[in-house]
Amino acid sequence: MTTSFTAFTTLDDAATAEALEARVADLDPAPYGTGVFEIEDGSGRYELGAYFTQAPDAIALALLAMVHGAPDFTISELPETDWVAHVRRELAPVDAGRFFVYGSHDADKLPADRIALKIDAAMAFGTGHHGTTLGCLKALDQLERDGLVAKNVVDIGCGTAVLAMAAAKLWPDAVLASDIDPVAVETAQANVRSNDLDGRVICLQAAGFDHDTLRSAAPFDLVFANILKAPLIALAPDMRQYCGESAYVILSGILHEQADDVIAAYKNNGFCLRMRNEHGDWTTLVLQHS
């Protein structure tokens, strides 16, 4: 069986992690992919991962780690696995309020009284199984039951676009969905087509609101942002700028102990907390622009 290799280390800040990532990308043999991710344990540290089809140069990795003040890379040899197919087999349908999130392998299980969202496992976040996505869907369901009729919706950091599609299933106006990751945007577009929502959900590549289409569509009356604490806090001033009066924001990707910091950042930008729910280790917040 063909094998692949991974190399991981951790760093104290995103800038140093990204600088090390750039150096790792220039190695020979070169990795076929790299990524920097905030570790979701509240520590504020970042993990750098690199993926190779050949054994990486362990000495070069050790030198780069030393220069950037990182621990030695942990190098692992892995058998080749179709992870998407593997995860697809493991995913069961999810009930989230009125929403029923399912894979195509479970198309025969659709309840008649649910709003169906077909999301197959893919290289983007958001199948409905994670506590953050589940919390956002339940918050959306509750807002609509309480009388919200959103006419201008955007999903920032959309991943699979499951949240954007859920909004499009509730209301007739087009929904915007953006992600900084081009793979996520491609996945989102495929899911939109699969759910017969072409023209109803518009997928864009953008960091936050940094796209002409997003800025020109503002002010929004509902914004999803299911990302992480640090980028959520950084987005707070833009949320204030691009949200209309009385607009709602649904935020997740927040560990329980991080929620108060996020709430404080949004209160400082003119938002009031309206709802807070917890699923597993994760908190979902609903705030309203005042």
C-alpha positions in Angstrom: 0.0 0.0 0.0 1.3 3.5 -0.8 2.3 5.5 2.2 2.3 9.2 3.0 4.0 11.2 5.7 3.0 14.0 8.0 5.1 16.5 10.1 3.6 18.6 12.9 4.8 21.1 15.3 3.3 23.9 17.4 4.1 27.6 17.8 3.1 30.5 20.0 1.7 32.9 17.4 0.2 32.8 13.9 2.8 35.0 12.3 5.7 32.8 13.3 3.7 29.7 12.3 3.0 31.1 8.9 6.7 32.1 8.4 7.8 28.6 9.2 5.1 27.2 6.9 6.5 29.2 4.0 10.0 27.8 4.7 8.7 24.2 4.9 6.9 24.6 1.6 10.3 25.2 -0.1 11.8 21.9 1.2 13.0 19.1 -1.1 11.1 16.8 -1.2 8.3 19.5 -1.0 5.1 18.8 0.9 2.0 18.5 -1.2 0.1 20.5 1.4 0.6 22.6 4.5 -1.7 24.3 7.0 -1.6 26.5 10.1 -4.5 26.1 12.5 -5.3 27.6 15.9 -5.4 24.8 18.5 -8.9 24.7 19.9 -8.0 24.3 23.5 -7.9 27.9 24.6 -4.1 28.1 24.7 -3.7 30.5 21.9 -1.1 28.3 20.3 -1.0 27.3 16.6 -0.3 24.0 14.9 1.6 23.7 11.7 1.1 20.6 9.6 2.9 19.5 6.4 1.9 16.5 4.2 4.4 14.6 2.1 4.3 11.7 -0.5 7.9 11.0 0.3 9.8 10.8 3.6 10.6 14.5 4.5 14.1 15.7 5.3 14.1 15.3 9.1 17.3 17.2 9.6 16.0 20.2 7.5 12.8 20.2 9.5 14.6 20.1 12.8 16.8 23.1 11.7 13.8 25.1 10.6 12.0 24.4 13.8 15.0 25.5 15.9 15.3 28.7 13.9 11.6 29.6 14.5 11.6 28.6 18.1 9.3 25.6 17.6 9.6 22.1 19.1 10.9 19.4 16.8 8.5 18.3 14.2 6.7 15.0 14.9 7.0 12.9 11.7 4.6 10.1 11.1 4.3 7.5 8.3 0.7 6.8 7.4 -0.9 4.3 5.0 -2.9 5.9 2.2 -6.5 6.2 3.2 -9.5 7.7 1.4 -10.5 9.8 4.4 -13.5 11.3 2.7 -14.9 7.9 1.9 -14.0 6.7 5.4 -15.7 9.6 7.1 -18.7 9.3 4.8 -19.3 5.8 6.0 -19.1 6.9 9.7 -21.5 9.9 9.4 -25.0 9.4 10.6 -27.8 11.9 9.8 -28.2 14.9 12.2 -31.4 16.5 13.5 -30.9 20.1 14.3 -34.2 21.7 15.0 -36.2 21.5 11.8 -33.1 20.8 9.8 -32.0 17.3 8.8 -28.4 17.1 7.6 -27.6 13.9 5.7 -25.2 12.3 3.3 -26.3 10.9 -0.1 -25.8 7.4 1.4 -28.7 8.2 3.7 -31.1 9.6 1.2 -33.6 7.0 2.0 -33.9 8.2 5.6 -35.3 11.7 5.0 -38.2 12.6 7.4 -41.1 14.2 5.7 -41.4 17.0 8.4 -37.7 18.2 8.2 -35.9 20.7 6.0 -33.3 18.5 4.3 -29.7 19.5 3.7 -27.5 17.1 1.8 -23.9 17.4 2.8 -21.4 14.7 1.9 -18.1 14.4 3.7 -15.6 16.6 2.0 -12.4 18.6 2.5 -14.3 21.5 4.2 -15.7 22.1 7.6 -19.4 21.7 8.3 -21.3 18.4 8.1 -23.7 19.3 11.0 -22.0 16.7 13.3 -19.7 19.2 15.0 -21.2 21.0 18.0 -20.5 24.4 16.4 -22.5 23.7 13.3 -25.3 22.0 15.2 -25.5 25.0 17.5 -25.7 27.5 14.6 -28.5 25.5 12.9 -30.5 25.3 16.2 -30.0 29.0 16.7 -31.2 29.8 13.2 -34.3 27.6 13.7 -35.1 29.4 16.9 -34.7 32.8 15.4 -37.1 32.0 12.5 -39.6 30.5 14.9 -39.4 33.7 16.9 -40.4 35.7 13.8 -37.2 36.6 12.1 -37.6 37.1 8.3 -34.1 37.7 7.0 -33.7 39.3 3.6 -30.0 39.8 3.4 -27.9 37.0 4.8 -24.2 36.2 4.6 -22.2 33.2 5.9 -18.6 34.2 6.7 -16.2 31.3 6.7 -18.9 29.1 5.2 -17.0 25.8 4.9 -19.5 23.4 3.2 -22.1 26.3 3.1 -24.5 24.3 5.2 -25.6 27.4 7.2 -26.0 29.5 4.1 -28.1 26.8 2.5 -30.2 26.4 5.7 -31.1 30.1 5.5 -31.9 29.8 1.8 -34.3 27.0 2.6 -36.1 29.3 5.1 -36.4 32.5 3.1 -36.6 33.3 -0.6 -33.9 35.9 -1.0 -30.4 34.9 -2.2 -27.7 34.2 0.5 -24.0 35.0 0.2 -21.4 32.5 1.4 -17.7 33.2 1.6 -14.6 31.4 2.7 -10.9 32.2 2.6 -10.1 28.7 1.5 -10.6 28.0 -2.2 -11.2 24.3 -1.5 -14.0 25.2 0.8 -15.5 27.5 -1.8 -15.4 24.7 -4.4 -17.0 22.4 -1.9 -19.7 24.9 -1.1 -20.5 25.4 -4.7 -20.8 21.6 -5.2 -23.2 21.4 -2.2 -25.3 24.3 -3.5 -25.8 22.5 -6.8 -26.5 19.2 -5.0 -29.2 20.9 -3.0 -30.8 22.6 -6.1 -29.9 26.0 -4.7 -28.1 27.4 -7.7 -28.7 31.1 -7.8 -30.0 31.1 -4.3 -26.6 30.7 -2.5 -23.7 32.7 -4.1 -20.2 31.4 -3.1 -17.2 33.7 -2.9 -13.6 33.5 -1.9 -12.9 36.2 0.7 -11.3 36.9 4.0 -14.0 38.2 6.2 -16.0 41.0 4.4 -13.1 41.8 2.1 -14.9 41.4 -1.2 -16.6 44.0 -3.4 -19.8 41.8 -3.6 -20.0 41.5 0.2 -19.4 45.2 0.8 -21.9 46.3 -1.8 -24.6 43.9 -0.5 -24.4 45.4 3.0 -26.1 46.1 5.4 -26.9 42.5 6.3 -29.7 41.6 8.6 -28.3 38.1 9.5 -24.6 37.0 9.6 -23.2 33.6 10.4 -19.6 33.3 11.4 -18.7 29.8 12.6 -14.9 30.2 12.8 -12.7 30.6 15.9 -12.4 33.0 18.8 -9.5 35.2 17.5 -10.9 35.9 14.0 -14.4 36.4 15.5 -13.1 39.1 17.8 -11.1 40.6 14.9 -14.3 40.7 12.8 -16.3 42.6 15.5 -15.7 46.1 14.0 -16.5 44.9 10.5 -19.7 43.3 11.9 -20.7 46.7 13.3 -19.9 48.3 9.9 -21.7 45.8 7.7 -24.7 44.9 9.8 -27.9 46.8 9.7 -29.9 48.2 12.6 -31.3 45.3 14.7 -29.3 42.7 12.6 -28.5 39.4 14.2 -25.2 37.6 14.1 -24.8 33.9 14.9 -21.3 33.1 16.1 -19.6 29.8 16.9 -16.3 28.0 16.9 -16.0 29.2 20.5 -15.0 27.1 23.5 -17.1 27.7 26.6 -14.3 29.5 28.4 -13.8 31.8 25.4 -17.4 33.0 25.1 -17.3 35.9 27.5 -14.3 37.4 25.6 -16.3 37.2 22.4 -19.4 38.7 24.0 -17.3 41.6 25.4 -15.8 42.3 22.0 -19.2 42.5 20.3 -20.8 44.5 23.1 -18.0 47.0 22.6 -19.1 47.2 19.0 -22.8 47.8 19.7 -24.2 44.2 19.9 -26.4 42.8 22.7 -26.4 39.1 23.6 -29.8 37.5 22.8 -29.1 33.7 23.0 -26.4 31.4 24.1 -26.4 27.6 23.7 -23.8 24.9 24.3 -23.2 21.6 22.5 -20.3 19.4 23.6 -17.3 21.7 24.2 -18.7 24.5 22.1 -20.7 27.6 22.7 -22.9 29.3 20.0 -23.9 33.0 20.5 -26.7 35.0 19.0 -26.2 38.8 19.3 -28.2 41.7 17.9 -27.0 45.0 16.6 -28.5 47.8 18.7 
